[in-house]
Amino acid sequence: MSSRPTGPTLSSEALDPRRRRCLYRAWHRGTREMDLVMGPFADAHLPDLTDAELDEFEELIETPDRDLFSWLTGELPTPEAYDRPVWRRLAQFHTHLKPSNF
């Protein structure tokens, strides 16, 4: 059984309306794979994002899942217009190193 969250762990009660919308959208992307990419990142970082960072996150939320997934997996390079601090934080958040014995 996985310990990875399958839904929000961050309560939206203390969030302003803009962050509440972002939290909802991060967990309701359209594909479950991207829910599990965007949602945990939003849970961990959404309360602390500056307004400028929130702008970047909202742009990522509007980006099609297939594009985000292709950039995240390295299938396609991240376009310069999206290769900004919040995208790099999101990608780093989901970088997993394989064990050293492999």
Buried (B, 14 or more C-beta within 10 A) or exposed (E): EEEEEEEBEBEBEEBEEEBBBBBBBBBEBEEEEBBBBBBBBBBEBBEEBEEEBBEBBBBBBEBEBEBBBBBBEEEEEBEEEBEBEBBEBBBEEBEEEEEEEE
